[in-house]
């Protein structure tokens, strides 16, 4: 039997989006009504006014494997801890 909780664990740290930009995952948040899980993260690149907003994305979408140009790869790839 597959442990779905284990399968959806996500460690905090740096991630690279498949388009190349880097982000820091802060943690997992849970919706108070639906109990859906969301990844809370922020860009590690300069944004307008040097402002680093916090973004959320459904956990299932953050960890999914996507296909582009006949290739499969993770939407976000872990590249290291935030302390590095």
C-alpha positions in Angstrom: 0.0 0.0 0.0 1.3 3.5 -0.9 1.5 6.1 1.8 -0.1 9.1 0.1 1.1 11.4 3.0 4.7 10.3 2.4 4.4 10.7 -1.3 3.3 14.4 -0.9 6.1 15.5 1.5 8.0 18.5 0.4 11.0 19.8 2.1 11.7 23.5 2.5 14.5 25.0 0.4 15.4 26.1 -3.1 13.6 24.9 -6.1 14.0 25.6 -9.8 10.9 25.9 -12.0 11.1 24.1 -15.3 11.3 27.5 -17.1 14.5 28.3 -15.1 13.7 30.7 -12.3 14.5 29.8 -8.7 12.2 30.0 -5.7 12.3 29.3 -2.0 9.7 27.0 -0.5 8.8 28.2 2.9 6.4 25.4 3.8 3.0 23.7 3.3 -0.2 25.5 4.3 -3.6 23.9 4.7 -6.9 25.5 3.7 -9.0 25.9 6.8 -12.3 24.8 5.1 -11.3 22.2 2.5 -8.0 21.0 4.2 -6.4 21.1 0.7 -2.6 21.5 0.9 -0.8 24.5 -0.7 2.9 25.2 -1.1 4.0 28.7 0.2 7.0 30.0 -1.7 8.7 33.2 -2.9 10.8 34.1 -5.9 14.6 34.3 -5.5 14.9 36.8 -8.3 14.4 40.5 -8.3 10.8 41.6 -8.8 9.3 45.0 -9.4 10.4 47.4 -6.6 12.6 44.6 -5.2 9.5 43.2 -3.5 9.4 39.5 -2.8 5.7 38.4 -2.6 4.6 35.1 -1.1 2.9 32.9 -3.6 0.8 29.7 -3.1 0.2 26.8 -5.4 -1.7 23.6 -4.8 0.8 20.9 -3.6 -0.5 18.5 -6.2 0.4 21.0 -8.9 3.7 21.9 -7.4 5.0 18.3 -7.4 3.4 17.1 -10.6 5.4 15.8 -13.6 4.7 17.8 -16.7 5.3 17.1 -20.4 6.8 19.6 -22.8 8.2 18.9 -26.3 7.9 15.1 -25.7 9.9 15.2 -22.5 8.7 14.6 -18.9 10.1 16.4 -15.9 9.0 17.9 -12.6 7.4 21.3 -12.6 9.7 22.3 -9.7 13.0 20.5 -8.9 14.7 20.7 -5.5 18.2 22.2 -5.8 19.2 22.7 -2.2 18.5 24.0 1.3 18.0 27.7 1.9 21.1 27.9 4.1 23.5 27.0 1.2 
